[in-house]
Amino acid sequence: MTNFTPAELAEHLKGGLLSFPATAFTPDFEFDEPTYRDHVAWQARYDVAGLFAAGGTGEGFSLTPEENARVVRAAVAASRPEVPVLGSVGGWTKNAVANAQAAEAAGAEGVLVMPPYLTECSQQGLIAHVGAVAEATRLPLIVYNRANAVYSADTVVTLADRYENFIGFKDALGNIEQLAKVTAKAGDRLFYLGGLPTAETYALPLLQMGMSTYSSAMFNFVPEFALEFYRDVRAQDRTAVVEKLKRFVLPYLEIRDRGKGFGVSIVKGGLQAIGRPVGPVRPPLHDLGAQDLEDLKALIAEAGVAPAADHEKVLA
Ligand SMILES: O=C([O-])C(=O)C[C@H](O)[C@@H](O)C(=O)[O-]
């Protein structure tokens, strides 16, 4: 039983920042449920509009279908009613359908459709893939425009016309021409969210493209800073946004760009830095090196962005 209709969920999500919690693993890479629940409960205490379990930052691509369902169940149990949980569906169509049905059974309010697998996808194939998920669940769904899943404006409109539970378009390509076409053609029928790596970097310009919100990976470990940043973006306070970009986001990108896949690893590094470790990333990702972690700790301290209650631990 969901609490939100598709339209209500879209309205709710587009009005606030979106959290993509990291998935906790033990040192031998098993799902660490108690630590994950604790992390999700902490994230949900803040004023976020929604929580996407097993997303990209949550290493959903590394989870078995059983683990994916367990992660979503744990997130639903640890969140609060005001912060709806959405699951992530990925891989081949049968797998994506199974993920969606498991998310529904777990009490999620919606799902994010991740790009499928290795091969590139035709528009016809994407319509069939998303259509199969939309028909297999009553949950509202959002498509993730990224990697091998690039949705043309016509495909987006076709899906929106066919499936009432298709509610949102998340973008990680930043192709302005594509976004202009999608947002102009689909209009208010959908809501739009930014999902480029370290989405804060692009948040202000993408607001102009109709993206009222975005997925914040850094919200995992600097939630107060991420929320202030979001408020500045929504207020279109360019001076405040640029100040925050210079103080924290741009130096953070410099550390993130030292390694492939560090967009996820740096989030787990950040959690370690603030004294809330959630374990390692799963291979083929790898964790930050010792120097990277030291530099991140120093940056968090110098920029004054550590969460209030954990400030002393960062400075120690
Ligand atoms: O699935 C995900 O974790 C993402 O959407 C990617 C990140 O959250 C991205 O937006 C970021 O790094 O801020």
Ligand as a Chemical Component Dictionary entry (heavy atoms), coordinates in Angstrom:
data_LIG
# 
_chem_comp.id                   LIG 
_chem_comp.type                 NON-POLYMER 
_chem_comp.pdbx_formal_charge   -2 
_chem_comp.three_letter_code    LIG 
# 
loop_
_chem_comp_atom.comp_id 
_chem_comp_atom.atom_id 
_chem_comp_atom.alt_atom_id 
_chem_comp_atom.type_symbol 
_chem_comp_atom.charge 
_chem_comp_atom.model_Cartn_x 
_chem_comp_atom.model_Cartn_y 
_chem_comp_atom.model_Cartn_z 
_chem_comp_atom.pdbx_ordinal 
LIG O1 O1 O 0  22.187 7.281  -8.554 1  
LIG C1 C1 C 0  22.939 8.120  -8.028 2  
LIG O2 O2 O -1 23.542 7.914  -6.966 3  
LIG C2 C2 C 0  23.046 9.399  -8.683 4  
LIG O3 O3 O 0  22.091 9.939  -9.109 5  
LIG C3 C3 C 0  24.348 10.058 -8.889 6  
LIG C4 C4 C 0  24.706 11.041 -7.845 7  
LIG O4 O4 O 0  23.798 11.120 -6.813 8  
LIG C5 C5 C 0  24.986 12.372 -8.445 9  
LIG O5 O5 O 0  23.868 13.086 -8.724 10 
LIG C6 C6 C 0  25.960 13.074 -7.530 11 
LIG O6 O6 O 0  27.103 12.562 -7.509 12 
LIG O7 O7 O -1 25.620 14.050 -6.868 13 
# 
loop_
_chem_comp_bond.comp_id 
_chem_comp_bond.atom_id_1 
_chem_comp_bond.atom_id_2 
_chem_comp_bond.value_order 
_chem_comp_bond.pdbx_ordinal 
LIG O1 C1 DOUB 1  
LIG C1 O2 SING 2  
LIG C1 C2 SING 3  
LIG C2 O3 DOUB 4  
LIG C2 C3 SING 5  
LIG C3 C4 SING 6  
LIG C4 O4 SING 7  
LIG C4 C5 SING 8  
LIG C5 O5 SING 9  
LIG C5 C6 SING 10 
LIG C6 O6 DOUB 11 
LIG C6 O7 SING 12 
# 
